[in-house]
Amino acid sequence: MLLAFPDYALQSQALAAAAGLRCHIVDVHRFPDGESRVKLPAALPAEVVFCRSLDDPNAKLIELLLAAATARELGAMQLTLVAPYLCYMRQDAAFSPGEAVSQSIIGRFLAAHFDRIITVDPHLHRVDELCVAIPSASALALSAAPLVADFLKTRLRSPLLMGPDSESRRWVEAIADRAGFGAAVCTKTRLGDQSVTIVLPDVDLSGRQVVLVDDVASTGATLARTAEQCRERGATRVDVMVTHGLFVGDAIPALKRAGVSEVWSTDSVAHSTNVIPLAKLLAEGLLARSRSPAHGA
C-alpha cells in the first residue's frame, strides 16, 4: 500500500498507478495551535510506502514521524519513504561554533524511522553519496537528468546549458551530453540568503539561447542575477529549468523581471511550473529489488 499526504496527492496517485500499488490518502488535520492529527487506515500490510515531498519541512517531518510510528504500531514491518524533494540536505558542516549540521541530524532521523528512502537529485555538497547523509537505511538517489534532457530537446534547438556554480557541473554536463547541447558553469559567491555575486564563464553569448539549469531554486536570486548578466552579454533568450522548484515569495516574478522567458520544473514539488512528471522514474526505483548505488538513474 502507498500512503499519500493531501499536499502531494496527485503525484502520489500517479506513482501508485505506475508501481501497481493501492493508494490511500492519509487524513491530516492541523489544529489552530499548530499541532497535527494524523490518521492511517486501521489495517495495514506488512510493507508500506509513504510518499511525500519535503518542501516546507518542519510541519511535514513531524507528521511523518507520527505516521511512521503509527504504521509500526499497526503492524507494518517494512517502511519506505519516497521523498522526491529531500529537505535539510544543504548544510553538511558547521561553519561556526554551535551550529547544527542539519544534514546529518535529519538523515539520522529519517534512517531511524524508515527502512528505505528514495529521492531525486538531493542537494549534496561535500557528501558524494546519499547513504552517507542517511545512514542505516537503504538510500537511493535517482537522477532526473535524462528526463530534463529529453524535455529540453523537444523545446529548444542547440541552447547553451549553464549551471550557477561549480557544484552543478556534473549534473549540467550530464544533461548536456544526453541532449547534445553545450554546457558552461558560472562562479558564485553567496553573500546572504538573497544576495549573491555571479561571474559568467568566458563564453560568447551573443545571439545564443541559454537555459539556466539547477537542482533546486528557492528564492530564485541566483538564477535571476545570472539571467540578467546573460541578457547583458547578448543572450537572445534565457529559460530556467530546475528539478526542485520551491520558488518561495516572489521568486517567479523576480525571474520574469530579470528577463527569463520560461520557468520549468519537475513535479517533485507541486508548482505551476511543473512540466516533467517523476512517477515513472520513482516507480522504477521503488520496484527495483537490487540495491542500486546512490545517484543512480
C-alpha positions, 0 to 999 in steps of 0.5 A: 500500500502507498500512503499519500499526504493531501499536499502531494496527492496527485503525484502520489496517485500517479506513482501508485498507478505506475508501481501497481500499488493501492493508494490511500490518502492519509487524513491530516488535520492541523489544529489552530495551535499548530499541532497535527492529527494524523490518521492511517487506515486501521489495517495495514500490510506488512510493507508500506510506502509513504510518499511525500515531498519535503518542501516546507519541512518542519510541519511535514517531518513531524507528521511523518514521524507520527505516521511512521510510528503509527504504521509500526504500531499497526503492524507494518514491518517494512517502511519506505519513504519516497521523498522526491524533494529531500529537505535539510540536505544543504548544510553538511558542516558547521561553519561556526561554533554551535551550529547544527549540521542539519544534514546529518541530524535529519538523515539520522532521523529519517534512517531511524524511522524508515527502512528505505528512502528514495529521492531525486537529485538531493542537494549534496555538497561535500557528501558524494553519496546519499547513504552517507547523509542517511545512514542505516537505511537503504538510500537511493538517489535517482537522477532526473537528468535524462528526463530534463534532457529529453524535455529540453530537446523537444523545446529548444534547438542547440541552447547553451546549458549553464549551471550557477556554480561549480557544484552543478557541473556534473549534473549540467554536463550530464544533461548536456551530453544526453541532449547534445547541447553545450554546457558552461558553469558560472562562479558564485559567491553567496553573500546572504540568503538573497544576495549573491555575486555571479561571474559568467564563464568566458563564453560568447553569448551573443545571439545564443539561447541559454537555459539556466539549469539547477537542482533546486531554486528557492528564492530564485536570486541566483538564477535571476542575477545570472539571467540578467548578466546573460541578457547583458552579454547578448543572450537572445533568450534565457529559460530556467529549468530546475528539478526542485522548484520551491520558488518561495515569495516572489521568486517567479516574478523576480525571474520574469523581471530579470528577463527569463522567458520560461520557468520549468520544473519537475513535479517533485514539488507541486508548482505551476511550473511543473512540466516533467512528471517523476512517477515513472522514474520513482516507480522504477526505483521503488520496484527495483529489488537490487540495491542500486548505488546512490545517484543512480538513474 
